[in-house]
């Protein structure tokens, strides 16, 4: 994930946000700066976290958190402009990069949704043959040697 353009967009923005907020007055750093840096850092963290998940559902959950954090970051940039902490030109440039990153992130989310659980084989009905394993469970009910039984899962496991 760290090698993707998607990650790089938000990682570069996170560094820029950090450098930018270090120059702000203490009150602005405390109230707005911390929230802004946490939000933009959260995008990259959730991208990496989602990429490392076993299931597509878990990965999607993290990618959707990343998308929310990207939107939150844009909110904090607009707040910083209103409070004269960022000049509008710099904010516009950052917002365009967030928008570009969001498009890539939406593409990733849509791709993962389309391919979710593809190629997974689910067993709906299983037939098992029993041999003579009576020594393992002497008190278990007995089936005739060679008899079979069927277990129905009713669909998804």
Secondary structure, 3 states (H helix, E strand, C coil): CCCCHHHHHHHHHHHHHHHHHHCCCHHHHHHHHHHHHHHHHHHHHHHHHHHCCCCHHHHHHHHHHHHHHHHHHHHHHHHHHHCCCCCHHHHHHHHHHHHHHHHHHHHHHHHHHHHCCCCCCCCCEEEEECCCCCCCCCCCCCCCCCCEEEEECCCCC
